[in-house]
Amino acid sequence: LRTPGRLKGGVTLFFEKYGFVTADVEWVDYAGSNFSSNEFSFSDANQQIDRFQSVLNYKVGAEFRYNVARFRAGYSLQGDPLEETGVDRSRQSFTAGLGVHHKEFFADVAYVRSNYDKTASPYSGAPVALIDQTTENIVLTLGMKF
């Protein structure tokens, strides 16, 4: 299995003890994936991979610090690797969170809302439904420093 090639870069600006702003960009070459074997033929799987293309993914975020409190916000856009027309499967995510950081422990909670389009069909040849998918998650992280 040859996995997709990736190239990443980012920049972060720190504002002393008050927080930071960060931005990342990532290029992923999904079309560069490939299955191969001396014992099996993966031609069907590799033909499916040929439908994929390279994408750019973007992320930006910020954290503001006040004493032990942390306030965060972020946005990400993951590109659509499929070359199908009519359906944009790119995924947008918005994040907001807050936390408390002490010398011995930390606690963070974040809300993440993602939305993207996808298609679904119950069987081959059946009509295809376009689904506007939205997911919402609340993530809690607890930790101890030692």
Biotite code that builds the C-alpha atoms (Angstrom):
import biotite.structure as struc

atoms = struc.array([
    struc.Atom([0.000, 0.000, 0.000], chain_id="A", res_id=1, res_name="LEU", atom_name="CA", element="C"),
    struc.Atom([1.412, 3.359, -1.011], chain_id="A", res_id=2, res_name="ARG", atom_name="CA", element="C"),
    struc.Atom([-0.302, 6.085, 0.990], chain_id="A", res_id=3, res_name="THR", atom_name="CA", element="C"),
    struc.Atom([-0.933, 9.653, -0.227], chain_id="A", res_id=4, res_name="PRO", atom_name="CA", element="C"),
    struc.Atom([1.978, 12.074, -0.298], chain_id="A", res_id=5, res_name="GLY", atom_name="CA", element="C"),
    struc.Atom([1.674, 15.071, 2.018], chain_id="A", res_id=6, res_name="ARG", atom_name="CA", element="C"),
    struc.Atom([3.331, 18.446, 2.281], chain_id="A", res_id=7, res_name="LEU", atom_name="CA", element="C"),
    struc.Atom([2.544, 20.657, 5.284], chain_id="A", res_id=8, res_name="LYS", atom_name="CA", element="C"),
    struc.Atom([3.490, 24.126, 6.400], chain_id="A", res_id=9, res_name="GLY", atom_name="CA", element="C"),
    struc.Atom([2.374, 26.535, 9.058], chain_id="A", res_id=10, res_name="GLY", atom_name="CA", element="C"),
    struc.Atom([3.040, 29.728, 10.921], chain_id="A", res_id=11, res_name="VAL", atom_name="CA", element="C"),
    struc.Atom([2.279, 30.789, 14.484], chain_id="A", res_id=12, res_name="THR", atom_name="CA", element="C"),
    struc.Atom([2.352, 34.262, 15.981], chain_id="A", res_id=13, res_name="LEU", atom_name="CA", element="C"),
    struc.Atom([2.771, 34.443, 19.758], chain_id="A", res_id=14, res_name="PHE", atom_name="CA", element="C"),
    struc.Atom([1.594, 37.433, 21.776], chain_id="A", res_id=15, res_name="PHE", atom_name="CA", element="C"),
    struc.Atom([3.780, 37.039, 24.851], chain_id="A", res_id=16, res_name="GLU", atom_name="CA", element="C"),
    struc.Atom([1.735, 35.424, 27.627], chain_id="A", res_id=17, res_name="LYS", atom_name="CA", element="C"),
    struc.Atom([-1.610, 36.480, 26.108], chain_id="A", res_id=18, res_name="TYR", atom_name="CA", element="C"),
    struc.Atom([-1.996, 33.781, 23.476], chain_id="A", res_id=19, res_name="GLY", atom_name="CA", element="C"),
    struc.Atom([-1.319, 33.037, 19.830], chain_id="A", res_id=20, res_name="PHE", atom_name="CA", element="C"),
    struc.Atom([-2.744, 32.821, 16.306], chain_id="A", res_id=21, res_name="VAL", atom_name="CA", element="C"),
    struc.Atom([-1.805, 29.919, 14.052], chain_id="A", res_id=22, res_name="THR", atom_name="CA", element="C"),
    struc.Atom([-2.408, 28.951, 10.408], chain_id="A", res_id=23, res_name="ALA", atom_name="CA", element="C"),
    struc.Atom([-1.578, 25.712, 8.565], chain_id="A", res_id=24, res_name="ASP", atom_name="CA", element="C"),
    struc.Atom([-1.881, 24.558, 4.982], chain_id="A", res_id=25, res_name="VAL", atom_name="CA", element="C"),
    struc.Atom([-1.528, 20.956, 3.806], chain_id="A", res_id=26, res_name="GLU", atom_name="CA", element="C"),
    struc.Atom([-1.338, 19.514, 0.290], chain_id="A", res_id=27, res_name="TRP", atom_name="CA", element="C"),
    struc.Atom([-2.416, 15.851, 0.027], chain_id="A", res_id=28, res_name="VAL", atom_name="CA", element="C"),
    struc.Atom([-1.975, 13.826, -3.191], chain_id="A", res_id=29, res_name="ASP", atom_name="CA", element="C"),
    struc.Atom([-4.712, 11.202, -2.886], chain_id="A", res_id=30, res_name="TYR", atom_name="CA", element="C"),
    struc.Atom([-4.157, 10.196, -6.527], chain_id="A", res_id=31, res_name="ALA", atom_name="CA", element="C"),
    struc.Atom([-0.659, 9.001, -5.569], chain_id="A", res_id=32, res_name="GLY", atom_name="CA", element="C"),
    struc.Atom([-2.086, 6.115, -3.536], chain_id="A", res_id=33, res_name="SER", atom_name="CA", element="C"),
    struc.Atom([-1.666, 2.628, -4.943], chain_id="A", res_id=34, res_name="ASN", atom_name="CA", element="C"),
    struc.Atom([-2.080, -1.047, -4.066], chain_id="A", res_id=35, res_name="PHE", atom_name="CA", element="C"),
    struc.Atom([0.413, -3.606, -5.364], chain_id="A", res_id=36, res_name="SER", atom_name="CA", element="C"),
    struc.Atom([1.263, -7.248, -4.733], chain_id="A", res_id=37, res_name="SER", atom_name="CA", element="C"),
    struc.Atom([3.202, -10.054, -6.358], chain_id="A", res_id=38, res_name="ASN", atom_name="CA", element="C"),
    struc.Atom([0.351, -12.444, -5.492], chain_id="A", res_id=39, res_name="GLU", atom_name="CA", element="C"),
    struc.Atom([-2.852, -10.452, -6.107], chain_id="A", res_id=40, res_name="PHE", atom_name="CA", element="C"),
    struc.Atom([-4.216, -8.071, -8.708], chain_id="A", res_id=41, res_name="SER", atom_name="CA", element="C"),
    struc.Atom([-5.476, -4.744, -7.389], chain_id="A", res_id=42, res_name="PHE", atom_name="CA", element="C"),
    struc.Atom([-6.387, -3.271, -10.791], chain_id="A", res_id=43, res_name="SER", atom_name="CA", element="C"),
    struc.Atom([-10.047, -2.672, -9.790], chain_id="A", res_id=44, res_name="ASP", atom_name="CA", element="C"),
    struc.Atom([-9.039, -0.931, -6.563], chain_id="A", res_id=45, res_name="ALA", atom_name="CA", element="C"),
    struc.Atom([-6.407, 1.150, -8.347], chain_id="A", res_id=46, res_name="ASN", atom_name="CA", element="C"),
    struc.Atom([-8.982, 2.216, -10.965], chain_id="A", res_id=47, res_name="GLN", atom_name="CA", element="C"),
    struc.Atom([-11.126, 3.531, -8.123], chain_id="A", res_id=48, res_name="GLN", atom_name="CA", element="C"),
    struc.Atom([-8.114, 5.428, -6.737], chain_id="A", res_id=49, res_name="ILE", atom_name="CA", element="C"),
    struc.Atom([-7.687, 7.055, -10.167], chain_id="A", res_id=50, res_name="ASP", atom_name="CA", element="C"),
    struc.Atom([-10.906, 9.002, -9.418], chain_id="A", res_id=51, res_name="ARG", atom_name="CA", element="C"),
    struc.Atom([-9.101, 10.875, -6.642], chain_id="A", res_id=52, res_name="PHE", atom_name="CA", element="C"),
    struc.Atom([-7.186, 14.127, -6.938], chain_id="A", res_id=53, res_name="GLN", atom_name="CA", element="C"),
    struc.Atom([-4.886, 16.219, -4.782], chain_id="A", res_id=54, res_name="SER", atom_name="CA", element="C"),
    struc.Atom([-6.393, 18.749, -2.364], chain_id="A", res_id=55, res_name="VAL", atom_name="CA", element="C"),
    struc.Atom([-5.412, 21.659, -0.157], chain_id="A", res_id=56, res_name="LEU", atom_name="CA", element="C"),
    struc.Atom([-6.510, 21.680, 3.484], chain_id="A", res_id=57, res_name="ASN", atom_name="CA", element="C"),
    struc.Atom([-6.493, 24.862, 5.586], chain_id="A", res_id=58, res_name="TYR", atom_name="CA", element="C"),
    struc.Atom([-6.616, 25.459, 9.338], chain_id="A", res_id=59, res_name="LYS", atom_name="CA", element="C"),
    struc.Atom([-6.586, 28.676, 11.368], chain_id="A", res_id=60, res_name="VAL", atom_name="CA", element="C"),
    struc.Atom([-6.964, 29.071, 15.089], chain_id="A", res_id=61, res_name="GLY", atom_name="CA", element="C"),
    struc.Atom([-6.381, 31.349, 18.021], chain_id="A", res_id=62, res_name="ALA", atom_name="CA", element="C"),
    struc.Atom([-6.019, 31.096, 21.776], chain_id="A", res_id=63, res_name="GLU", atom_name="CA", element="C"),
    struc.Atom([-6.393, 33.929, 24.257], chain_id="A", res_id=64, res_name="PHE", atom_name="CA", element="C"),
    struc.Atom([-4.960, 33.449, 27.751], chain_id="A", res_id=65, res_name="ARG", atom_name="CA", element="C"),
    struc.Atom([-6.088, 35.232, 30.889], chain_id="A", res_id=66, res_name="TYR", atom_name="CA", element="C"),
    struc.Atom([-4.478, 33.990, 34.111], chain_id="A", res_id=67, res_name="ASN", atom_name="CA", element="C"),
    struc.Atom([-5.328, 30.251, 34.199], chain_id="A", res_id=68, res_name="VAL", atom_name="CA", element="C"),
    struc.Atom([-8.215, 30.562, 31.697], chain_id="A", res_id=69, res_name="ALA", atom_name="CA", element="C"),
    struc.Atom([-7.891, 29.684, 27.995], chain_id="A", res_id=70, res_name="ARG", atom_name="CA", element="C"),
    struc.Atom([-10.332, 30.760, 25.261], chain_id="A", res_id=71, res_name="PHE", atom_name="CA", element="C"),
    struc.Atom([-10.018, 29.203, 21.788], chain_id="A", res_id=72, res_name="ARG", atom_name="CA", element="C"),
    struc.Atom([-11.575, 29.403, 18.328], chain_id="A", res_id=73, res_name="ALA", atom_name="CA", element="C"),
    struc.Atom([-10.706, 27.730, 15.051], chain_id="A", res_id=74, res_name="GLY", atom_name="CA", element="C"),
    struc.Atom([-11.744, 26.987, 11.497], chain_id="A", res_id=75, res_name="TYR", atom_name="CA", element="C"),
    struc.Atom([-10.679, 24.261, 9.061], chain_id="A", res_id=76, res_name="SER", atom_name="CA", element="C"),
    struc.Atom([-11.462, 23.447, 5.450], chain_id="A", res_id=77, res_name="LEU", atom_name="CA", element="C"),
    struc.Atom([-10.655, 19.983, 4.099], chain_id="A", res_id=78, res_name="GLN", atom_name="CA", element="C"),
    struc.Atom([-10.788, 19.745, 0.308], chain_id="A", res_id=79, res_name="GLY", atom_name="CA", element="C"),
    struc.Atom([-12.813, 17.194, -1.672], chain_id="A", res_id=80, res_name="ASP", atom_name="CA", element="C"),
    struc.Atom([-10.509, 14.505, -3.109], chain_id="A", res_id=81, res_name="PRO", atom_name="CA", element="C"),
    struc.Atom([-13.109, 13.012, -5.511], chain_id="A", res_id=82, res_name="LEU", atom_name="CA", element="C"),
    struc.Atom([-13.363, 14.292, -9.058], chain_id="A", res_id=83, res_name="GLU", atom_name="CA", element="C"),
    struc.Atom([-17.109, 13.798, -9.316], chain_id="A", res_id=84, res_name="GLU", atom_name="CA", element="C"),
    struc.Atom([-19.186, 16.663, -10.619], chain_id="A", res_id=85, res_name="THR", atom_name="CA", element="C"),
    struc.Atom([-22.203, 18.025, -8.818], chain_id="A", res_id=86, res_name="GLY", atom_name="CA", element="C"),
    struc.Atom([-21.200, 17.116, -5.263], chain_id="A", res_id=87, res_name="VAL", atom_name="CA", element="C"),
    struc.Atom([-18.704, 19.147, -3.258], chain_id="A", res_id=88, res_name="ASP", atom_name="CA", element="C"),
    struc.Atom([-17.566, 16.918, -0.390], chain_id="A", res_id=89, res_name="ARG", atom_name="CA", element="C"),
    struc.Atom([-15.250, 19.476, 1.159], chain_id="A", res_id=90, res_name="SER", atom_name="CA", element="C"),
    struc.Atom([-15.670, 19.689, 4.931], chain_id="A", res_id=91, res_name="ARG", atom_name="CA", element="C"),
    struc.Atom([-15.798, 22.862, 7.004], chain_id="A", res_id=92, res_name="GLN", atom_name="CA", element="C"),
    struc.Atom([-15.341, 22.754, 10.761], chain_id="A", res_id=93, res_name="SER", atom_name="CA", element="C"),
    struc.Atom([-15.789, 25.503, 13.327], chain_id="A", res_id=94, res_name="PHE", atom_name="CA", element="C"),
    struc.Atom([-14.458, 25.105, 16.852], chain_id="A", res_id=95, res_name="THR", atom_name="CA", element="C"),
    struc.Atom([-14.879, 27.080, 20.074], chain_id="A", res_id=96, res_name="ALA", atom_name="CA", element="C"),
    struc.Atom([-13.510, 26.100, 23.441], chain_id="A", res_id=97, res_name="GLY", atom_name="CA", element="C"),
    struc.Atom([-12.366, 27.098, 26.862], chain_id="A", res_id=98, res_name="LEU", atom_name="CA", element="C"),
    struc.Atom([-10.096, 25.630, 29.444], chain_id="A", res_id=99, res_name="GLY", atom_name="CA", element="C"),
    struc.Atom([-8.341, 25.973, 32.762], chain_id="A", res_id=100, res_name="VAL", atom_name="CA", element="C"),
    struc.Atom([-4.601, 25.299, 33.051], chain_id="A", res_id=101, res_name="HIS", atom_name="CA", element="C"),
    struc.Atom([-2.874, 24.975, 36.424], chain_id="A", res_id=102, res_name="HIS", atom_name="CA", element="C"),
    struc.Atom([0.646, 23.789, 37.160], chain_id="A", res_id=103, res_name="LYS", atom_name="CA", element="C"),
    struc.Atom([-0.531, 20.294, 38.149], chain_id="A", res_id=104, res_name="GLU", atom_name="CA", element="C"),
    struc.Atom([-3.564, 19.729, 35.886], chain_id="A", res_id=105, res_name="PHE", atom_name="CA", element="C"),
    struc.Atom([-5.651, 21.087, 33.025], chain_id="A", res_id=106, res_name="PHE", atom_name="CA", element="C"),
    struc.Atom([-9.231, 20.788, 31.811], chain_id="A", res_id=107, res_name="ALA", atom_name="CA", element="C"),
    struc.Atom([-10.496, 21.789, 28.368], chain_id="A", res_id=108, res_name="ASP", atom_name="CA", element="C"),
    struc.Atom([-13.902, 21.622, 26.715], chain_id="A", res_id=109, res_name="VAL", atom_name="CA", element="C"),
    struc.Atom([-14.516, 22.310, 23.024], chain_id="A", res_id=110, res_name="ALA", atom_name="CA", element="C"),
    struc.Atom([-17.515, 22.453, 20.712], chain_id="A", res_id=111, res_name="TYR", atom_name="CA", element="C"),
    struc.Atom([-16.884, 21.332, 17.109], chain_id="A", res_id=112, res_name="VAL", atom_name="CA", element="C"),
    struc.Atom([-19.424, 21.782, 14.297], chain_id="A", res_id=113, res_name="ARG", atom_name="CA", element="C"),
    struc.Atom([-18.624, 20.221, 10.916], chain_id="A", res_id=114, res_name="SER", atom_name="CA", element="C"),
    struc.Atom([-20.666, 20.274, 7.737], chain_id="A", res_id=115, res_name="ASN", atom_name="CA", element="C"),
    struc.Atom([-20.237, 18.676, 4.332], chain_id="A", res_id=116, res_name="TYR", atom_name="CA", element="C"),
    struc.Atom([-22.257, 17.108, 1.515], chain_id="A", res_id=117, res_name="ASP", atom_name="CA", element="C"),
    struc.Atom([-22.324, 13.385, 0.773], chain_id="A", res_id=118, res_name="LYS", atom_name="CA", element="C"),
    struc.Atom([-24.306, 10.965, -1.354], chain_id="A", res_id=119, res_name="THR", atom_name="CA", element="C"),
    struc.Atom([-26.050, 7.731, -0.422], chain_id="A", res_id=120, res_name="ALA", atom_name="CA", element="C"),
    struc.Atom([-27.767, 4.977, -2.360], chain_id="A", res_id=121, res_name="SER", atom_name="CA", element="C"),
    struc.Atom([-29.295, 1.774, -0.915], chain_id="A", res_id=122, res_name="PRO", atom_name="CA", element="C"),
    struc.Atom([-28.040, -0.405, -3.802], chain_id="A", res_id=123, res_name="TYR", atom_name="CA", element="C"),
    struc.Atom([-26.306, -0.166, -7.168], chain_id="A", res_id=124, res_name="SER", atom_name="CA", element="C"),
    struc.Atom([-28.511, 1.508, -9.756], chain_id="A", res_id=125, res_name="GLY", atom_name="CA", element="C"),
    struc.Atom([-30.862, 3.051, -7.184], chain_id="A", res_id=126, res_name="ALA", atom_name="CA", element="C"),
    struc.Atom([-31.486, 6.789, -7.069], chain_id="A", res_id=127, res_name="PRO", atom_name="CA", element="C"),
    struc.Atom([-28.783, 8.727, -5.256], chain_id="A", res_id=128, res_name="VAL", atom_name="CA", element="C"),
    struc.Atom([-29.682, 11.039, -2.395], chain_id="A", res_id=129, res_name="ALA", atom_name="CA", element="C"),
    struc.Atom([-27.650, 14.174, -1.688], chain_id="A", res_id=130, res_name="LEU", atom_name="CA", element="C"),
    struc.Atom([-27.232, 14.591, 2.060], chain_id="A", res_id=131, res_name="ILE", atom_name="CA", element="C"),
    struc.Atom([-26.208, 17.841, 3.741], chain_id="A", res_id=132, res_name="ASP", atom_name="CA", element="C"),
    struc.Atom([-24.382, 16.313, 6.722], chain_id="A", res_id=133, res_name="GLN", atom_name="CA", element="C"),
    struc.Atom([-23.786, 18.281, 9.922], chain_id="A", res_id=134, res_name="THR", atom_name="CA", element="C"),
    struc.Atom([-22.092, 16.859, 12.989], chain_id="A", res_id=135, res_name="THR", atom_name="CA", element="C"),
    struc.Atom([-21.726, 18.508, 16.367], chain_id="A", res_id=136, res_name="GLU", atom_name="CA", element="C"),
    struc.Atom([-19.399, 17.244, 19.077], chain_id="A", res_id=137, res_name="ASN", atom_name="CA", element="C"),
    struc.Atom([-18.430, 18.339, 22.538], chain_id="A", res_id=138, res_name="ILE", atom_name="CA", element="C"),
    struc.Atom([-14.939, 17.208, 23.509], chain_id="A", res_id=139, res_name="VAL", atom_name="CA", element="C"),
    struc.Atom([-13.668, 17.173, 27.093], chain_id="A", res_id=140, res_name="LEU", atom_name="CA", element="C"),
    struc.Atom([-9.960, 16.768, 27.837], chain_id="A", res_id=141, res_name="THR", atom_name="CA", element="C"),
    struc.Atom([-8.596, 16.299, 31.348], chain_id="A", res_id=142, res_name="LEU", atom_name="CA", element="C"),
    struc.Atom([-4.917, 15.948, 32.129], chain_id="A", res_id=143, res_name="GLY", atom_name="CA", element="C"),
    struc.Atom([-2.306, 15.907, 34.841], chain_id="A", res_id=144, res_name="MET", atom_name="CA", element="C"),
    struc.Atom([1.226, 17.231, 34.530], chain_id="A", res_id=145, res_name="LYS", atom_name="CA", element="C"),
    struc.Atom([4.063, 15.415, 36.224], chain_id="A", res_id=146, res_name="PHE", atom_name="CA", element="C"),
])
